[in-house]
Amino acid sequence: MADITLYELPGCPYCAKVIDTLEQLGLEYDTVEVPSDHAERTEVKEVSGQTGVPVIVDEAHGVNGMDESDDIVEYLERTYAAEA
């Protein structure tokens, strides 16, 4: 089990942006595919307080439910590019 968990919806361009960054940085991560219906996204809502995706959890760095793809990409690059 990886430290990073990505909540995503297949085909979501914002999720793809985060996935591209995760892969470019060579990071291991788990994915949770959320339902397309926002009303059924209870798991991601519990984690982040909202139903939009992408959302990440990074247990290694105490990040619980970060949303907004640009914020996630910036966080990943700032946190993990320096470690690579």
Stockholm file with secondary structure:
# STOCKHOLM 1.0

chainA/1-84         MADITLYELPGCPYCAKVIDTLEQLGLEYDTVEVPSDHAERTEVKEVSGQTGVPVIVDEAHGVNGMDESDDIVEYLERTYAAEA
#=GR chainA/1-84 SS CCSEEEEECTTCHHHHHHHHHHHHTTCCEEEEECCSSGGGCHHHHHHHSSCCSCEEEEGGGTEEEEECHHHHHHHHIIIIITTC
#=GC SS_cons        CCSEEEEECTTCHHHHHHHHHHHHTTCCEEEEECCSSGGGCHHHHHHHSSCCSCEEEEGGGTEEEEECHHHHHHHHIIIIITTC
//
